[in-house]
Amino acid sequence: MSEHDWARRQEEHARKQFEQFQREQEAQQRRAEQKAIRQLSKEDVIKLFEEHERRWARLASLDVLSWHSFPWPMLKQPTDPEQLTYIEIQAYVLSPHHPGSKTSKERIKDYLRKWHPDRFETKVLPKVREDDREKVQEGAGTVARHLNKLLSSLSSSAENGLFG
C-alpha cells in the first residue's frame, strides 16, 4: 500500500469516527432534552417533598455530609451551584403540591431558616467533607439569596394588591 493510500484511509477512518461521535452526541442531546421535557406527576412531586423532609431530619444525625446529602430546594437534584436558579427554586417552593397548609410566605421563611448562612455555616457546613465544603457553601448562599429575592417579590406583590 502506498503512502498516499495509507494517508487517505487514515483520513477516511478519522472522518467516520468523527461522524459517529457527532451522531452519538446528537442522540445523547435528544435523550437529555426528552428527559427534561418529561414532567413530574403530582404524586412524584409529593413524594419528592416527603423525601426532602426525611433528608432534612436525617442531616442532624449524620457526621459527614457531601453535596448530595442535601435536599436542595428544586424538583430535580442539581449537580453544582450554577444549577440552583431562581426559577427552579421558585417552582419548588411555590409548588401547589407542597404539603401542609402554610402560606407561600411562611414556606419561604421556613426554607430561609434552613438555608440562612448564619445558621447553615455554623451548624451544618462544618460537617461537610472538605472537598465539597466550598461548593456546598456557595450553593447554600445561592439558595438563601434566591429565597430572599422570592420573599421580597411576594411582599412587593402583596403590597401592590397582586397576591393579597
Salt bridges, closest charged atoms under 4 A:
ASP5 OD1 - ARG8 NH2 3.60
GLU12 OE2 - ARG15 NH2 2.31
GLU12 OE2 - LYS16 NZ 3.96
GLU19 OE2 - ARG15 NH1 2.55
GLU51 OE1 - ARG54 NH2 2.94
GLU51 OE2 - ARG58 NH2 3.79
GLU53 OE2 - LYS114 NZ 3.36
ASP110 OD2 - LYS102 NZ 2.25
ASP110 OD1 - ARG113 NH2 2.41
ASP118 OD2 - HIS116 ND1 3.86
GLU130 OE1 - ARG133 NH1 2.91
ASP131 OD1 - ARG129 NE 2.98
ASP132 OD2 - ARG129 NH2 3.70
